[in-house]
């Protein structure tokens, strides 16, 4: 068992912190939605907090073998996909609430 953990250390921690990132997302979304009553704001705040949480935890605890470059470089290289997903999700929620496509109706 110890050998399995040592061999798959990064994968196991990545999965654990991925689940925790999802928990952070839903808690932030729920709290923001209850405080502001704005679904779009809730999604944006939750996504930003989840991305920051994932980046920080992965940088500090998960990926210890790959510590090349500055944190500033890592944000744009490693998390650019997450930032694109943020904007895609925001556009989806806008379309869902018919704020973008209302001119068609």
matplotlib code that plots the C-alpha trace (Angstrom):
import matplotlib.pyplot as plt

x = [0.0, 2.8, 4.6, 1.3, 1.0, 4.6, 4.3, 1.1, 1.6, 0.8, -2.2, -3.8, -3.2, -4.5, -7.7, -8.2, -7.6, -9.8, -12.7, -11.9, -11.9, -15.4, -16.5, -15.0, -16.9, -20.3, -19.9, -18.8, -21.6, -24.2, -23.1, -22.7, -26.1, -27.8, -26.1, -26.5, -29.4, -27.5, -26.8, -24.2, -22.2, -22.4, -20.9, -18.1, -17.1, -17.3, -15.2, -12.6, -12.3, -12.1, -9.4, -7.3, -7.8, -6.8, -3.8, -2.5, -3.0, -1.5, 1.5, 2.2, 1.2, 0.6, 3.3, 6.5, 8.6, 8.0, 9.0, 10.4, 9.6, 7.9, 4.4, 3.4, 4.4, 2.6, -0.7, -0.8, 0.8, -0.9, -4.3, -5.1, -7.5, -9.4, -9.7, -11.1, -13.6, -14.6, -15.6, -17.3, -19.3, -20.2, -21.4, -23.4, -25.2, -25.9, -27.4, -29.3, -30.9, -31.6, -29.7, -27.6, -30.1, -33.2, -33.0, -34.1, -37.4]
y = [0.0, 2.4, 1.6, 2.3, 5.7, 6.6, 5.6, 7.6, 10.4, 13.3, 11.5, 10.8, 14.4, 15.8, 13.8, 14.8, 18.5, 18.3, 17.1, 19.9, 22.4, 21.3, 21.7, 25.2, 26.0, 24.9, 26.6, 29.9, 29.7, 29.0, 31.7, 34.3, 33.4, 33.8, 37.1, 38.7, 36.9, 37.2, 33.8, 35.2, 36.9, 33.7, 31.6, 34.2, 34.4, 30.7, 30.0, 32.5, 31.2, 27.6, 28.3, 30.2, 27.4, 24.7, 26.7, 27.4, 23.9, 22.3, 24.6, 24.1, 20.4, 18.4, 19.1, 19.2, 17.7, 20.4, 23.7, 25.5, 29.1, 31.7, 31.6, 34.4, 32.2, 29.2, 31.0, 31.7, 28.5, 26.0, 27.6, 29.3, 26.4, 27.1, 30.8, 29.9, 27.6, 30.5, 32.6, 29.7, 29.0, 32.7, 32.8, 29.6, 31.1, 34.3, 32.3, 30.1, 33.2, 34.5, 37.7, 37.2, 35.6, 37.7, 39.6, 36.4, 36.2]
z = [0.0, 0.9, -2.4, -4.3, -2.6, -3.2, -6.9, -7.5, -5.1, -7.5, -9.0, -5.7, -4.4, -7.7, -7.3, -3.7, -4.4, -7.5, -5.4, -2.9, -5.7, -6.7, -3.1, -3.1, -6.3, -5.0, -1.6, -3.3, -5.8, -3.2, -0.9, -3.7, -5.1, -1.7, -1.0, -4.4, -6.0, -9.3, -11.0, -13.4, -10.6, -8.5, -11.4, -12.0, -8.4, -7.8, -10.9, -10.1, -6.5, -7.7, -10.2, -7.6, -5.1, -7.6, -8.8, -5.3, -3.9, -7.0, -6.9, -3.2, -2.5, -5.7, -8.3, -6.4, -9.1, -11.7, -10.0, -13.0, -13.8, -11.7, -10.4, -12.8, -15.8, -14.4, -14.1, -17.8, -19.0, -16.8, -16.1, -19.5, -20.2, -16.9, -17.8, -21.2, -19.5, -17.2, -20.1, -21.9, -18.8, -18.4, -22.1, -21.5, -18.5, -20.3, -23.2, -20.7, -19.2, -22.7, -22.2, -25.3, -27.6, -26.6, -29.9, -31.7, -29.8]

ax = plt.figure().add_subplot(projection="3d")
ax.plot(x, y, z, "-o")
ax.set_aspect("equal")
plt.show()
